[in-house]
């Protein structure tokens, strides 16, 4: 073997070693005892349990995250997701959603009206088109062409809140908290280490018509990579978009940071790049994530953010640590 052949052979071997997962870790992942499901906020046991049970019953992890997120999308009492969502400042409910698997396949819809399951439309975009994003009238047309039904929805509670808001003539961003903005971001991993995530929201209450936040943006509100882990976000979407928050967390985990450390560093990056948020009383961003070893964590800018964990047949709501104590 001459020098040139040796260098070429050893270089290719090195690349192969870099690209292929460690055999020991692969073996560990393949023998996970239980699926792992994590979602933002407390949407009650039924949401992560649905994802968990779907996997246990033999469904795919992408089936699991879709079926779980469909639940809050059709709950009229949830004011920031789906049919119960608060409208924009013109009185229209517009929905955003994204879905992604651990191999990089993804789909998203944004500024979608009159369709009660945007997460399912996002999955159709992922599976039936060569695109990632569809928006507005085009997204609705695509949904109708694929069997979804056009509906008019503005729940009585949302209508009442909207009329009260109009009387204030306040066109500033509403305070962000559980009452008006609690995006459902859900990530899951099966016993073979396959991952997926889904994210759905009606966005900020009283937003400018056409506003899109982080939830449908791959890499901002949601990112999944079987080789590393998954992350999702909630809160002021503009702040998350500016640092590609969920992608940043996954890349920090790729570098060896724990999910908890990665979530904290992403929040610190937001405040470093956009210090104006420190003086914003209504500002809130929360992240949650897990890595391929099944370790998980969550972090929020200030107290109040919770995330739900379902694994080993057990359900737990975790109060996230916060930067501001």
FENKAPE-V864739 format. One record per backbone hydrogen bond with DSSP energy under -0.5 kcal/mol. CO is the residue of the C=O (numbers start at 1). NH is the residue of the N-H. If there is no record, write none. Layout:
BEGIN
co=CO nh=NH
co=CO nh=NH
END
This chain:
BEGIN
co=2 nh=6
co=3 nh=7
co=4 nh=8
co=5 nh=9
co=6 nh=10
co=7 nh=11
co=8 nh=12
co=9 nh=13
co=10 nh=14
co=11 nh=15
co=12 nh=16
co=13 nh=17
co=14 nh=18
co=15 nh=19
co=16 nh=20
co=22 nh=26
co=23 nh=27
co=24 nh=28
co=25 nh=29
co=26 nh=30
co=27 nh=31
co=28 nh=31
co=29 nh=32
co=35 nh=312
co=36 nh=189
co=37 nh=310
co=38 nh=187
co=39 nh=308
co=41 nh=43
co=41 nh=308
co=44 nh=47
co=44 nh=48
co=45 nh=49
co=46 nh=50
co=47 nh=51
co=48 nh=52
co=49 nh=53
co=50 nh=54
co=51 nh=55
co=52 nh=56
co=53 nh=57
co=54 nh=59
co=55 nh=58
co=60 nh=64
co=61 nh=65
co=62 nh=66
co=63 nh=67
co=64 nh=68
co=65 nh=69
co=66 nh=70
co=67 nh=71
co=68 nh=71
co=68 nh=72
co=69 nh=73
co=70 nh=74
co=71 nh=74
co=72 nh=75
co=73 nh=83
co=74 nh=76
co=75 nh=78
co=77 nh=79
co=78 nh=81
co=79 nh=86
co=80 nh=202
co=80 nh=203
co=81 nh=84
co=82 nh=85
co=83 nh=155
co=87 nh=206
co=88 nh=91
co=92 nh=88
co=92 nh=94
co=95 nh=112
co=96 nh=201
co=97 nh=109
co=98 nh=199
co=99 nh=107
co=100 nh=197
co=101 nh=104
co=102 nh=226
co=105 nh=101
co=107 nh=99
co=108 nh=134
co=109 nh=97
co=110 nh=136
co=112 nh=95
co=114 nh=151
co=117 nh=120
co=117 nh=121
co=118 nh=122
co=119 nh=123
co=120 nh=124
co=121 nh=125
co=122 nh=126
co=123 nh=127
co=124 nh=128
co=125 nh=129
co=132 nh=108
co=134 nh=110
co=135 nh=138
co=135 nh=139
co=136 nh=140
co=137 nh=141
co=138 nh=142
co=139 nh=143
co=140 nh=144
co=141 nh=145
co=142 nh=146
co=143 nh=146
co=143 nh=148
co=144 nh=147
co=151 nh=153
co=155 nh=159
co=156 nh=160
co=157 nh=161
co=158 nh=162
co=159 nh=163
co=160 nh=164
co=161 nh=165
co=162 nh=166
co=163 nh=167
co=164 nh=168
co=165 nh=168
co=165 nh=169
co=165 nh=170
co=166 nh=169
co=169 nh=171
co=175 nh=177
co=177 nh=180
co=177 nh=181
co=183 nh=185
co=184 nh=200
co=185 nh=40
co=186 nh=198
co=187 nh=38
co=188 nh=196
co=189 nh=36
co=190 nh=193
co=191 nh=32
co=194 nh=190
co=195 nh=102
co=196 nh=188
co=197 nh=100
co=198 nh=186
co=199 nh=98
co=200 nh=184
co=201 nh=96
co=204 nh=207
co=205 nh=174
co=207 nh=89
co=208 nh=211
co=214 nh=217
co=214 nh=221
co=216 nh=218
co=217 nh=220
co=217 nh=221
co=217 nh=222
co=219 nh=247
co=220 nh=246
co=221 nh=233
co=222 nh=219
co=223 nh=231
co=225 nh=228
co=225 nh=229
co=228 nh=292
co=229 nh=225
co=230 nh=290
co=231 nh=223
co=232 nh=288
co=234 nh=286
co=235 nh=237
co=236 nh=239
co=236 nh=240
co=237 nh=241
co=238 nh=242
co=240 nh=243
co=240 nh=245
co=241 nh=244
co=244 nh=248
co=245 nh=249
co=246 nh=250
co=247 nh=251
co=248 nh=252
co=249 nh=253
co=250 nh=254
co=251 nh=255
co=252 nh=257
co=253 nh=256
co=258 nh=262
co=259 nh=263
co=260 nh=264
co=261 nh=265
co=262 nh=266
co=263 nh=267
co=264 nh=268
co=265 nh=269
co=266 nh=270
co=267 nh=271
co=268 nh=272
co=269 nh=273
co=270 nh=274
co=274 nh=277
co=275 nh=278
co=276 nh=279
co=277 nh=280
co=279 nh=281
co=280 nh=283
co=282 nh=176
co=284 nh=236
co=285 nh=301
co=286 nh=234
co=287 nh=299
co=288 nh=232
co=289 nh=297
co=290 nh=230
co=291 nh=294
co=295 nh=291
co=297 nh=289
co=298 nh=321
co=299 nh=287
co=300 nh=323
co=301 nh=324
co=302 nh=305
co=305 nh=320
co=306 nh=41
co=307 nh=318
co=308 nh=39
co=309 nh=316
co=310 nh=37
co=311 nh=314
co=314 nh=311
co=316 nh=309
co=316 nh=318
co=317 nh=319
co=318 nh=307
co=318 nh=320
co=321 nh=300
co=323 nh=325
co=324 nh=303
END
